[in-house]
């Protein structure tokens, strides 16, 4: 199953919008969805603290700030076809 990983942080409106968008796609087409809320103690905090939400599909950075439903579904199907 394809894995979609979103990095977010507290009080992030764009993160909330991205989660809603990803969950809408997931309702139509199943995949694993992981959310990591960054804190100052998080290993990736320096990388993404000012760049959230950031979304990875199968470890590949796919979206920054905004998630496009159609593009997300296409990316998921692309990785499904590979495996």
Secondary structure, 3 states (H helix, E strand, C coil): CCEEEEEECCCCHHHHHHHHHHHHHHHHCCCEEEEEECCCCCCCHHHHCCCCCEEEECCEEEEECCCCHHHHHHHHHHHHHHC
